[in-house]
């Protein structure tokens, strides 16, 4: 089963390529950080 954190990281990377730079880039970075945080918390 795919982890939610992996899905969040992939969605965040996808948002970095959306052609609405200021909004999509900020949301993409936040989603990637949330995915990384979930992975760190879940792996403890």
C-alpha positions in Angstrom: 0.0 0.0 0.0 1.2 3.5 -0.9 1.8 5.8 2.1 -0.1 9.0 2.4 3.2 10.8 2.8 4.4 9.5 -0.6 1.2 10.7 -2.2 1.6 14.1 -0.6 5.2 14.5 -1.8 4.2 13.5 -5.4 1.3 15.9 -5.4 3.5 18.6 -4.1 6.1 18.0 -6.9 3.2 18.1 -9.4 2.0 21.4 -8.1 5.4 22.9 -8.7 4.8 22.6 -12.4 1.3 24.2 -12.4 1.5 27.5 -14.4 0.2 29.7 -11.6 3.6 30.3 -10.1 3.1 32.2 -6.8 0.2 30.2 -5.5 1.0 26.7 -6.8 4.7 27.0 -5.8 3.9 28.0 -2.3 1.2 25.3 -1.9 3.5 22.7 -3.6 6.3 23.4 -1.2 4.0 23.2 1.8 2.5 19.9 0.6 6.0 18.5 0.1 7.0 19.6 3.6 3.9 18.0 5.1 4.6 14.7 3.3 8.2 14.7 4.6 6.9 15.6 8.2 4.4 12.7 8.0 7.1 10.3 6.9 9.5 11.4 9.7 6.7 11.2 12.4 5.4 7.8 11.1 8.8 6.2 10.9 9.6 6.7 14.6 
